[in-house]
């Protein structure tokens, strides 16, 4: 008798997850017992604030916190999200325009599954976070790339999207501040985007997970643009803002019909985020709003010092790094000697025990770059720079 395939067809259609294979190579090197420098993943190493930990511990002592949470989020959590937007001049209804998430990655995937029918087009930036494409394929949708390059300031060229494609498009995913390029988007781009979305009846989802990690001017919120609430939502996360990636807590906010669709799926799939976490982040979020973002500013200052240290060291070696205005990533152009980001990354891994992320892992238009994460202490950054300096310049830069 023929053995049935264990995997559903929808999984067979998924591309291999690039980073899992590259991480296996990292683990093989690490198993040799070497001193591996891993600056590949955006996994914050900064500890949560003492205030946040106290609020969480206090919440754990409340018996009510250990029961099933409200699907959409607790009253205090949704109100805290609305208050955060209000502090930025954006009006959000906590009852109908907010939904709690078990992290932004989960929310993005669930949103795509909730909205996209088989055969419908989803417009994606390229390069982009790989889970976007995987979720579109799982939903049976058709991912269509919008190239973003240094030449267009890492912004999609909306005029280059063919009308025939635009008319078939259900959803467009954008991400600013952007992973992996660290680019930000100006107000004018968002205004054009709202007009484009209304013209072709396209919904917009802005992945704003890095919105609070910036170094000079605060990034523009998509929802601050006139008409944005008519066409889209933002998905955000506390992972980077409060340094609690493992707590898995985020939110979606914006257009009530899109929030309703996301909520309908989520009520059938999960039971909401742990109430003690919702309570703790809501309490600290409201306090930080009243203190003009004092705690979040401390995190920004740490990443600013790391950014400046990394950029200075890379320049001394002969690299030409892009200096990010937001996120905790350096988007580093490959030296001319190297044509493949994967080959360059593997060279550093096997010869210098440095693990960085090849740009090709984010899509075709990520080729030619390496992403360096700043989620390691300054001592590790110094060690990385010193290790790079020991590589003969002819092998490294050419």
Backbone torsions as a table, in degrees:
resi	resn	phi	psi	omega
1	UNK	NA	137.3	-178.6
2	UNK	-69.0	131.7	179.7
3	UNK	-76.0	131.7	178.4
4	UNK	-74.6	143.3	177.8
5	UNK	-68.2	127.4	179.9
6	UNK	-63.7	-38.9	-175.6
7	UNK	-81.9	137.8	172.7
8	UNK	-65.1	152.7	-179.2
9	UNK	-56.7	-33.7	-178.1
10	UNK	-63.4	-28.7	176.7
11	UNK	-78.3	-32.6	178.9
12	UNK	-65.2	-26.6	-179.5
13	UNK	-82.3	-11.7	-178.7
14	UNK	-72.9	138.8	173.1
15	UNK	-71.3	154.7	175.6
16	UNK	-59.9	143.0	179.8
17	UNK	-76.8	108.7	-170.6
18	UNK	-52.1	-44.8	-171.4
19	UNK	-72.1	-24.8	178.5
20	UNK	-66.8	-39.0	178.0
21	UNK	-68.5	-42.3	-179.6
22	UNK	-66.8	-35.4	177.9
23	UNK	-67.5	-30.3	176.1
24	UNK	-63.3	-38.3	176.9
25	UNK	-65.5	-39.3	176.4
26	UNK	-60.8	-46.2	-178.0
27	UNK	-64.1	-34.2	178.1
28	UNK	-65.4	-39.6	177.4
29	UNK	-69.0	-43.8	-178.5
30	UNK	-62.5	-33.4	-178.8
31	UNK	-64.3	-17.2	178.0
32	UNK	-75.6	-6.4	178.8
33	UNK	85.6	15.8	-178.4
34	UNK	-80.4	164.3	177.0
35	UNK	-85.3	90.1	-175.7
36	UNK	-85.4	131.5	171.7
37	UNK	-98.5	114.0	-176.7
38	UNK	-113.4	105.1	177.1
39	UNK	-123.4	44.2	-175.5
40	UNK	-98.6	-28.8	-170.2
41	UNK	-111.1	141.6	177.4
42	UNK	-83.4	64.7	-176.0
43	UNK	-111.8	99.7	-172.3
44	UNK	-53.9	130.6	178.0
45	UNK	-96.6	-9.1	-179.9
46	UNK	-72.9	136.7	-178.5
47	UNK	-74.4	149.4	171.8
48	UNK	-58.7	154.8	-179.8
49	UNK	-64.3	154.0	177.3
50	UNK	-59.6	-36.1	-179.9
51	UNK	-63.4	-42.2	179.6
52	UNK	-66.6	-41.9	178.9
53	UNK	-63.9	-39.5	177.1
54	UNK	-63.1	-42.1	180.0
55	UNK	-63.9	-37.4	179.0
56	UNK	-68.4	-45.6	180.0
57	UNK	-62.0	-41.0	177.6
58	UNK	-61.9	-42.2	179.9
59	UNK	-64.8	-33.2	-179.7
60	UNK	-63.4	-25.5	-179.7
61	UNK	-81.3	-5.4	179.4
62	UNK	-91.8	113.5	-176.8
63	UNK	-55.5	-30.0	-177.8
64	UNK	-66.3	-24.3	-175.8
65	UNK	-70.7	-15.5	-174.0
66	UNK	-97.2	6.5	177.8
67	UNK	-95.3	176.1	178.6
68	UNK	-60.0	135.5	178.1
69	UNK	-82.8	163.6	169.7
70	UNK	-60.8	140.7	-175.8
71	UNK	-55.6	-46.1	-173.6
72	UNK	-81.1	-11.9	-176.3
73	UNK	122.1	154.2	-179.7
74	UNK	-68.0	160.9	178.8
75	UNK	-57.8	-45.3	-177.3
76	UNK	-67.0	-35.9	-179.6
77	UNK	-66.9	-51.3	-178.2
78	UNK	-62.4	-37.5	177.6
79	UNK	-67.2	-36.1	179.0
80	UNK	-65.6	-39.4	177.7
81	UNK	-63.5	-44.8	178.6
82	UNK	-62.0	-38.3	178.8
83	UNK	-66.3	-38.6	178.7
84	UNK	-62.0	-44.6	177.4
85	UNK	-65.9	-38.9	179.7
86	UNK	-60.7	-35.2	178.9
87	UNK	-65.5	-16.5	178.0
88	UNK	-106.0	9.8	177.1
89	UNK	81.3	19.7	-177.8
90	UNK	-115.2	128.6	-179.0
91	UNK	-93.1	122.5	178.8
92	UNK	-127.9	132.0	176.5
93	UNK	-83.4	114.3	-176.1
94	UNK	-66.3	-19.5	-179.3
95	UNK	-80.9	-38.3	-171.4
96	UNK	-120.0	-8.9	-173.0
97	UNK	-123.1	18.6	177.8
98	UNK	-137.2	142.5	172.2
99	UNK	-144.5	133.1	178.8
100	UNK	-74.2	150.2	-178.9
101	UNK	-128.4	154.3	174.1
102	UNK	-91.3	61.6	-174.4
103	UNK	91.1	153.8	-175.7
104	UNK	-73.0	-31.2	179.5
105	UNK	-61.0	-46.7	177.0
106	UNK	-59.1	-43.8	-178.2
107	UNK	-63.5	-40.8	179.7
108	UNK	-63.8	-44.5	179.9
109	UNK	-65.4	-45.4	179.8
110	UNK	-64.1	-36.3	178.5
111	UNK	-61.7	-45.3	-179.4
112	UNK	-62.4	-44.5	179.3
113	UNK	-64.9	-34.9	-178.8
114	UNK	-71.8	-26.1	-171.0
115	UNK	-108.2	-30.7	-165.5
116	UNK	-98.5	125.3	175.2
117	UNK	-89.7	156.8	174.7
118	UNK	-54.3	133.3	178.4
119	UNK	89.7	-9.8	178.8
120	UNK	-84.5	145.3	-176.8
121	UNK	-84.8	139.6	170.2
122	UNK	-123.1	122.7	-180.0
123	UNK	-85.3	128.7	-176.9
124	UNK	-126.5	139.8	169.5
125	UNK	-66.6	147.6	173.4
126	UNK	-135.0	114.4	10.5
127	UNK	-76.6	160.2	177.8
128	UNK	-158.5	171.3	176.0
129	UNK	-62.5	124.2	-170.4
130	UNK	-59.4	-26.8	-175.7
131	UNK	-65.1	-23.1	177.6
132	UNK	-57.7	-52.6	-176.2
133	UNK	-63.5	-42.7	-179.9
134	UNK	-60.2	-41.9	-179.2
135	UNK	-66.4	-38.7	177.9
136	UNK	-62.0	-43.6	179.6
137	UNK	-64.7	-41.7	177.3
138	UNK	-58.9	-37.2	-178.8
139	UNK	-78.9	-7.7	-177.5
140	UNK	84.7	8.5	179.5
141	UNK	-80.1	177.8	-178.9
142	UNK	-115.6	108.0	177.7
143	UNK	-75.2	130.3	177.3
144	UNK	-123.9	128.2	-174.9
145	UNK	-78.7	142.0	166.0
146	UNK	-114.0	103.1	-177.4
147	UNK	-61.3	134.2	172.6
148	UNK	-125.6	124.9	-174.5
149	UNK	-134.7	169.8	178.3
150	UNK	-59.4	-33.1	-177.8
151	UNK	-63.7	-30.5	178.1
152	UNK	-110.0	26.3	177.3
153	UNK	58.0	29.7	178.0
154	UNK	58.3	35.5	175.2
155	UNK	-115.2	141.1	175.3
156	UNK	-64.3	141.2	174.2
157	UNK	-88.6	97.4	-176.1
158	UNK	-63.4	-30.6	-179.7
159	UNK	-69.9	-19.7	-178.8
160	UNK	-83.8	-9.2	179.5
161	UNK	-78.1	120.6	-177.0
162	UNK	-65.4	137.4	179.6
163	UNK	-53.6	-36.8	-179.9
164	UNK	-63.1	-37.1	176.6
165	UNK	-71.1	-44.3	-178.2
166	UNK	-59.8	-38.6	-178.9
167	UNK	-68.2	-24.5	179.0
168	UNK	-89.9	-5.8	-172.0
169	UNK	-82.7	131.3	176.6
170	UNK	-94.8	-37.8	-169.8
171	UNK	-146.7	143.8	170.9
172	UNK	-122.7	131.0	176.5
173	UNK	-103.7	128.0	174.4
174	UNK	-127.3	160.5	-174.6
175	UNK	-149.0	104.2	174.0
176	UNK	-140.8	138.8	-10.6
177	UNK	-52.4	144.5	-162.9
178	UNK	-95.4	136.1	169.7
179	UNK	-106.0	116.5	21.9
180	UNK	-105.5	-6.1	-166.8
181	UNK	-79.6	-15.5	-177.4
182	UNK	70.9	12.4	-179.7
183	UNK	-72.0	155.3	171.9
184	UNK	-118.1	163.7	-177.9
185	UNK	-116.1	136.5	179.0
186	UNK	-80.0	165.4	179.5
187	UNK	-57.6	-38.1	-177.1
188	UNK	-62.2	-36.9	177.8
189	UNK	-63.7	-45.0	-179.0
190	UNK	-64.3	-36.0	177.6
191	UNK	-63.9	-43.5	175.8
192	UNK	-62.7	-38.7	-178.8
193	UNK	-63.8	-42.2	178.4
194	UNK	-62.9	-42.9	178.7
195	UNK	-62.9	-42.6	179.7
196	UNK	-62.6	-44.8	-178.7
197	UNK	-63.3	-40.2	179.8
198	UNK	-69.8	-37.4	-179.1
199	UNK	-62.1	-40.0	-174.4
200	UNK	-108.8	9.4	178.4
201	UNK	56.0	51.3	-179.2
202	UNK	-108.6	137.0	173.3
203	UNK	-87.3	146.3	-178.6
204	UNK	-117.0	135.3	169.8
205	UNK	-121.8	119.4	177.0
206	UNK	-98.7	116.6	173.4
207	UNK	-82.3	106.6	-173.3
208	UNK	-110.3	32.3	-173.8
209	UNK	-60.7	-25.0	-177.8
210	UNK	-106.0	18.5	-172.2
211	UNK	-58.8	-33.6	-176.0
212	UNK	-95.0	-0.5	178.1
213	UNK	-100.6	90.7	-179.1
214	UNK	-142.2	168.2	-171.2
215	UNK	-120.1	-19.8	178.4
216	UNK	-131.6	-97.8	-179.7
217	UNK	-80.4	137.8	176.7
218	UNK	-60.7	138.8	176.4
219	UNK	-61.8	153.6	177.0
220	UNK	-74.9	134.2	173.1
221	UNK	-85.0	132.3	176.8
222	UNK	-54.8	-39.7	-176.3
223	UNK	-71.7	-8.6	176.8
224	UNK	-80.5	-10.2	-176.4
225	UNK	-84.1	136.3	179.4
226	UNK	-58.5	126.9	179.1
227	UNK	90.3	-8.6	-177.7
228	UNK	-64.0	-37.0	-179.4
229	UNK	-65.4	-19.8	178.4
230	UNK	-74.1	-23.1	-170.5
231	UNK	-123.5	-11.6	-171.9
232	UNK	-159.7	-176.9	-180.0
233	UNK	-136.9	165.1	167.7
234	UNK	-113.2	143.0	170.6
235	UNK	-115.9	132.3	-175.5
236	UNK	-136.8	172.8	-172.0
237	UNK	-146.5	152.2	173.1
238	UNK	-92.6	-3.5	-174.8
239	UNK	-56.1	-47.3	-177.6
240	UNK	-88.3	-38.1	-175.2
241	UNK	-64.4	-43.8	-176.3
242	UNK	-112.6	6.5	177.7
243	UNK	60.3	49.8	-178.5
244	UNK	-135.5	51.3	-177.2
245	UNK	-56.2	-37.2	-178.0
246	UNK	-76.5	-10.6	-179.1
247	UNK	-78.1	-22.7	178.3
248	UNK	56.7	76.8	179.0
249	UNK	-147.6	131.4	178.6
250	UNK	-157.7	-166.0	-179.8
251	UNK	-156.8	159.1	169.4
252	UNK	-117.7	140.7	179.4
253	UNK	-146.4	145.2	176.7
254	UNK	140.5	-141.1	-174.4
255	UNK	-49.7	125.4	-173.3
256	UNK	-65.2	-32.5	179.7
257	UNK	-69.6	-38.3	176.9
258	UNK	-69.2	-41.4	177.3
259	UNK	-61.1	-40.1	179.2
260	UNK	-62.8	-42.3	179.1
261	UNK	-63.6	-45.2	177.1
262	UNK	-60.7	-44.0	-179.1
263	UNK	-64.5	-36.8	179.2
264	UNK	-61.4	-43.0	177.8
265	UNK	-66.5	-46.8	-174.0
266	UNK	-65.6	-34.6	178.5
267	UNK	-66.6	-21.2	177.7
268	UNK	-92.5	-9.8	-173.7
269	UNK	-116.6	-42.1	-178.8
270	UNK	-132.4	174.2	-176.5
271	UNK	-115.9	23.3	174.4
272	UNK	89.8	171.6	-178.5
273	UNK	-84.3	149.3	-179.4
274	UNK	-52.5	125.6	-174.0
275	UNK	-61.6	-35.0	-179.3
276	UNK	-62.5	-36.8	177.4
277	UNK	-69.5	-44.5	177.7
278	UNK	-57.1	-44.2	-178.1
279	UNK	-63.6	-44.8	-176.7
280	UNK	-65.1	-47.8	-177.1
281	UNK	-68.9	-33.8	178.0
282	UNK	-64.1	-43.9	-179.2
283	UNK	-63.1	-46.3	-178.0
284	UNK	-71.2	-35.6	-179.9
285	UNK	-62.0	-46.3	-179.5
286	UNK	-64.7	-41.5	178.6
287	UNK	-63.5	-39.9	-178.2
288	UNK	-69.2	-33.2	174.4
289	UNK	-60.9	-44.6	-178.8
290	UNK	-69.0	-22.6	179.4
291	UNK	-101.3	18.7	178.3
292	UNK	57.8	38.8	174.0
293	UNK	70.6	34.6	-175.6
294	UNK	-59.7	-46.7	-177.0
295	UNK	-67.8	-42.0	-179.9
296	UNK	-65.5	-34.7	178.6
297	UNK	-61.7	-37.0	178.1
298	UNK	-59.4	-41.5	178.6
299	UNK	-64.9	-43.7	178.9
300	UNK	-59.3	-42.0	-177.9
301	UNK	-63.3	-37.5	177.9
302	UNK	-63.8	-47.2	-179.2
303	UNK	-68.0	-32.4	177.7
304	UNK	-63.2	-44.0	179.0
305	UNK	-62.8	-41.4	179.1
306	UNK	-65.9	-41.9	178.7
307	UNK	-58.6	-49.6	-176.6
308	UNK	-63.4	-39.5	179.0
309	UNK	-64.7	-44.1	-179.4
310	UNK	-66.5	-46.2	-179.2
311	UNK	-61.1	-44.1	-179.7
312	UNK	-60.8	-46.0	-178.7
313	UNK	-65.2	-42.6	-179.9
314	UNK	-64.0	-39.3	179.3
315	UNK	-65.9	-37.9	179.3
316	UNK	-61.6	-32.5	180.0
317	UNK	-76.7	-29.5	-178.3
318	UNK	123.0	1.2	175.7
319	UNK	-75.5	164.3	177.3
320	UNK	-125.3	73.8	-175.2
321	UNK	-71.8	144.7	167.2
322	UNK	-71.4	135.9	179.9
323	UNK	-93.2	110.8	-174.4
324	UNK	-73.0	141.4	172.2
325	UNK	-93.5	-8.4	-179.5
326	UNK	-158.9	173.0	-174.4
327	UNK	66.9	178.4	174.6
328	UNK	-116.1	41.3	178.9
329	UNK	-121.2	146.9	167.5
330	UNK	-107.3	124.3	177.6
331	UNK	-99.2	102.2	-167.5
332	UNK	-103.3	116.1	175.8
333	UNK	-62.8	139.6	177.3
334	UNK	-66.1	144.3	169.3
335	UNK	-60.5	153.3	-176.8
336	UNK	-58.5	-27.1	-179.5
337	UNK	-59.8	-28.8	-173.1
338	UNK	-108.1	132.0	178.6
339	UNK	-104.6	-19.4	-176.9
340	UNK	-118.0	123.0	177.9
341	UNK	-66.2	-31.8	178.7
342	UNK	-68.2	-44.0	179.0
343	UNK	-63.2	-40.8	179.6
344	UNK	-64.6	-43.6	179.5
345	UNK	-62.8	-42.2	179.8
346	UNK	-67.5	-34.6	176.5
347	UNK	-61.8	-48.0	179.9
348	UNK	-63.4	-38.3	-178.2
349	UNK	-66.7	-46.6	-173.2
350	UNK	-83.3	-26.8	-176.5
351	UNK	-100.0	-29.7	-176.3
352	UNK	-125.8	1.6	179.4
353	UNK	56.5	44.0	175.7
354	UNK	-116.3	125.3	-177.4
355	UNK	-110.4	108.0	177.4
356	UNK	-123.2	168.0	-172.7
357	UNK	-99.2	121.4	176.9
358	UNK	-69.5	136.7	-177.2
359	UNK	-62.2	-28.4	-179.3
360	UNK	-60.3	-22.4	178.9
361	UNK	-65.3	-16.6	179.7
362	UNK	-99.3	-0.3	179.0
363	UNK	130.7	168.7	-176.3
364	UNK	-51.2	-42.2	-174.5
365	UNK	-84.5	5.3	171.4
366	UNK	-90.3	-9.3	178.5
367	UNK	-62.4	144.5	-178.9
368	UNK	96.8	2.5	-177.9
369	UNK	-137.1	160.7	171.5
370	UNK	-125.1	138.2	174.6
371	UNK	-101.3	128.9	176.9
372	UNK	-113.8	126.5	177.8
373	UNK	-89.5	140.7	179.6
374	UNK	-97.2	22.0	-178.2
375	UNK	-91.1	46.2	174.5
376	UNK	-139.7	150.7	-178.2
377	UNK	-62.2	163.7	-179.0
378	UNK	-60.0	-33.0	179.3
379	UNK	-62.4	-36.5	178.7
380	UNK	-71.2	-38.5	177.3
381	UNK	-61.6	-44.8	177.8
382	UNK	-60.5	-40.4	179.7
383	UNK	-64.8	-41.2	178.3
384	UNK	-61.2	-46.1	-179.3
385	UNK	-61.9	-44.3	179.6
386	UNK	-63.5	-36.5	179.5
387	UNK	-68.9	-38.4	176.8
388	UNK	-65.1	-36.5	-178.5
389	UNK	-66.2	-22.4	-179.3
390	UNK	-80.3	-15.5	177.6
391	UNK	-76.2	130.5	177.8
392	UNK	-52.4	133.6	-175.7
393	UNK	-56.5	-34.9	179.9
394	UNK	-63.2	-32.2	179.4
395	UNK	-79.1	-28.7	-172.2
396	UNK	-95.2	-53.8	-174.5
397	UNK	-100.8	-35.0	-178.0
398	UNK	98.0	NA	NA
